[in-house]
Amino acid sequence: MHTKTYPMVYKADPNRYEKMLYNRCGRNGLKLPAISLGLWHNFGGADIFENGRKILHYAFDCGITHFDLANNYGPPPGSAEENFGKIISSDFRAYRDEIVISTKAGYYMWPGPYGDHGSRKYLISSLDQSLKRMKLDYVDIFYSHRPDPETPVEETMSALAQAVRQGKALYAGISNYNPEQTIRASEILQELGVPCLLHQPRYSMFDRWIEDGLLDVLEEKGIGCIPFSPLAQGLLSNRYLHGIPEGSRADKPHGFLKKEYITPDKIEKVKKLNKIAEKRGQSLAQMALAWILRDKRITSVLVGASSIEQLQDTHKMLENIIFTGLELEEIESVLQ
Ligand SMILES: NC(=O)c1ccc[n+]([C@@H]2O[C@H](COP(=O)([O-])OP(=O)(O)OC[C@H]3O[C@@H](n4cnc5c(N)ncnc54)[C@H](OP(=O)(O)O)[C@@H]3O)[C@@H](O)[C@H]2O)c1
């Protein structure tokens, strides 16, 4: 059980860097913690501010130096960045240079033709809004949140490069791009002198599309990989073993984990995986995250958390990230 109480003035744990592994992003200079924290859920205006604040303190105390946002995180959209801005300016001001903050634009944010997708107009004005909400001079990583079939990819990539040249972002990243789109985007960024730092795809035991070409492309291009929803939004944990608990993501009206996704077949698999995790002496969430990190092309797992206890469990995963061949075969036979 987590017991530390946080005073109003936050002081980071001096031992935090001994508690984390840091991996290089592909062949770039930047290193990221093996575990990064995303603020998609649990940090918006609909959530309890102090809970989010405590989770961020706890994360940084564990050596989690990377926090991931997007313009639309909330609800309401933008409120996760606003809350994060309050916490960064009040509690983390002294640590800004020790923290990697990312944001994105690509999904619907405001009405009219300039508040969605991948035009330069949208990306640059969205980043300006994000910086204001977070009270920051710059973000570390600015992503194109998704490919836009209508905007030339040259325009979207040159908007990312422009953000870097203007000093509004230090690095450029892409998210949800397929292997072919990734090759094209990274070649354009390379030509513009702003290499692609990182790709953010969905990846978990239940969603393995990146094994089918994307990871090879990232390795060849020297781009890092930070999978999102590595616990399939909480499904790959003990959370739903006995139904849908109150307050869980699947129980919330604004949660993106839809009840229909929690099928008897999935729960059957979760139960079998849970048994394998027990034999390894770890929680299913820990095993599901360690399983992702088994591939050296993965830079960091990008988790969410609704409590300090969850993040504490997740962090302990680092004590056992090695799998035997037999364990991997057992997991494979469940997932087939
Ligand atoms: N680029 C994109 O398009 C995109 C899309 C989605 C997400 N993302 C990024 O990825 C981040 C992570 O996504 P995600 O929140 O879906 O990740 P996730 O880690 O798969 O799911 C997080 C949820 O799992 C549960 N959980 C976490 N740790 C647990 C533990 N140790 N034991 C039991 N349950 C645990 C919690 O559910 P409860 O809330 O029910 O407690 C938590 O909210 C986002 O915050 C965002 O930054 C990016």
The ligand as an SDF file (V2000), in Angstrom:
LIG
                    3D

 48 52  0  0  0  0  0  0  0  0999 V2000
   -1.7440    8.0900  -29.9890 N   0  0  0  0  0  0  0  0  0  0  0  0
   -2.9730    7.6830  -29.7770 C   0  0  0  0  0  0  0  0  0  0  0  0
   -3.8130    7.6400  -30.6950 O   0  0  0  0  0  0  0  0  0  0  0  0
   -3.3600    7.2680  -28.3990 C   0  0  0  0  0  0  0  0  0  0  0  0
   -4.5870    6.6100  -28.1740 C   0  0  0  0  0  0  0  0  0  0  0  0
   -4.8600    6.1920  -26.8790 C   0  0  0  0  0  0  0  0  0  0  0  0
   -3.9540    6.4200  -25.8510 C   0  0  0  0  0  0  0  0  0  0  0  0
   -2.7990    7.0970  -26.1010 N   0  0  0  0  0  0  0  0  0  0  0  0
   -1.8260    7.3870  -25.0140 C   0  0  0  0  0  0  0  0  0  0  0  0
   -1.5190    6.1970  -24.3040 O   0  0  0  0  0  0  0  0  0  0  0  0
   -1.7600    6.4030  -22.9100 C   0  0  0  0  0  0  0  0  0  0  0  0
   -2.1160    5.1000  -22.2520 C   0  0  0  0  0  0  0  0  0  0  0  0
   -3.2950    4.5660  -22.8220 O   0  0  0  0  0  0  0  0  0  0  0  0
   -4.2940    3.7570  -21.8960 P   0  0  0  0  0  0  0  0  0  0  0  0
   -4.6880    4.6140  -20.7440 O   0  0  0  0  0  0  0  0  0  0  0  0
   -5.3470    3.1840  -22.7580 O   0  0  0  0  0  0  0  0  0  0  0  0
   -3.2760    2.6050  -21.3800 O   0  0  0  0  0  0  0  0  0  0  0  0
   -3.4550    1.2530  -20.5940 P   0  0  0  0  0  0  0  0  0  0  0  0
   -2.2490    1.2020  -19.7100 O   0  0  0  0  0  0  0  0  0  0  0  0
   -3.6890    0.1480  -21.5590 O   0  0  0  0  0  0  0  0  0  0  0  0
   -4.7770    1.3960  -19.7090 O   0  0  0  0  0  0  0  0  0  0  0  0
   -4.7850    2.1770  -18.5390 C   0  0  0  0  0  0  0  0  0  0  0  0
   -5.9080    1.7080  -17.6220 C   0  0  0  0  0  0  0  0  0  0  0  0
   -5.6330    0.3850  -17.1710 O   0  0  0  0  0  0  0  0  0  0  0  0
   -5.9230    0.2520  -15.7910 C   0  0  0  0  0  0  0  0  0  0  0  0
   -4.6470   -0.0220  -15.0910 N   0  0  0  0  0  0  0  0  0  0  0  0
   -3.4780    0.6240  -15.2240 C   0  0  0  0  0  0  0  0  0  0  0  0
   -2.5150    0.0480  -14.4830 N   0  0  0  0  0  0  0  0  0  0  0  0
   -3.0850   -1.0010  -13.8750 C   0  0  0  0  0  0  0  0  0  0  0  0
   -2.6010   -1.9850  -12.9820 C   0  0  0  0  0  0  0  0  0  0  0  0
   -1.3180   -2.0070  -12.6060 N   0  0  0  0  0  0  0  0  0  0  0  0
   -3.4660   -2.9270  -12.5450 N   0  0  0  0  0  0  0  0  0  0  0  0
   -4.7630   -2.9260  -12.9340 C   0  0  0  0  0  0  0  0  0  0  0  0
   -5.2930   -2.0220  -13.7970 N   0  0  0  0  0  0  0  0  0  0  0  0
   -4.4430   -1.0640  -14.2450 C   0  0  0  0  0  0  0  0  0  0  0  0
   -6.5920    1.5470  -15.3660 C   0  0  0  0  0  0  0  0  0  0  0  0
   -7.9790    1.3890  -15.6060 O   0  0  0  0  0  0  0  0  0  0  0  0
   -9.1140    2.1080  -14.7220 P   0  0  0  0  0  0  0  0  0  0  0  0
   -9.1450    3.5040  -15.1880 O   0  0  0  0  0  0  0  0  0  0  0  0
  -10.3340    1.3170  -15.0580 O   0  0  0  0  0  0  0  0  0  0  0  0
   -8.6970    1.9910  -13.2940 O   0  0  0  0  0  0  0  0  0  0  0  0
   -5.9890    2.5380  -16.3410 C   0  0  0  0  0  0  0  0  0  0  0  0
   -6.7900    3.6830  -16.5270 O   0  0  0  0  0  0  0  0  0  0  0  0
   -2.8480    7.4750  -22.9060 C   0  0  0  0  0  0  0  0  0  0  0  0
   -2.9550    8.1340  -21.6660 O   0  0  0  0  0  0  0  0  0  0  0  0
   -2.3690    8.3730  -23.9970 C   0  0  0  0  0  0  0  0  0  0  0  0
   -1.3200    9.1880  -23.5140 O   0  0  0  0  0  0  0  0  0  0  0  0
   -2.4830    7.4940  -27.3460 C   0  0  0  0  0  0  0  0  0  0  0  0
  1  2  1  0
  2  3  2  0
  2  4  1  0
  4  5  1  0
  4 48  2  0
  5  6  2  0
  6  7  1  0
  7  8  2  0
  8  9  1  0
  8 48  1  0
  9 10  1  0
  9 46  1  0
 10 11  1  0
 11 12  1  0
 11 44  1  0
 12 13  1  0
 13 14  1  0
 14 15  2  0
 14 16  1  0
 14 17  1  0
 17 18  1  0
 18 19  2  0
 18 20  1  0
 18 21  1  0
 21 22  1  0
 22 23  1  0
 23 24  1  0
 23 42  1  0
 24 25  1  0
 25 26  1  0
 25 36  1  0
 26 27  1  0
 26 35  1  0
 27 28  2  0
 28 29  1  0
 29 30  1  0
 29 35  2  0
 30 31  1  0
 30 32  2  0
 32 33  1  0
 33 34  2  0
 34 35  1  0
 36 37  1  0
 36 42  1  0
 37 38  1  0
 38 39  2  0
 38 40  1  0
 38 41  1  0
 42 43  1  0
 44 45  1  0
 44 46  1  0
 46 47  1  0
M  CHG  2   8   1  16  -1
M  END
$$$$
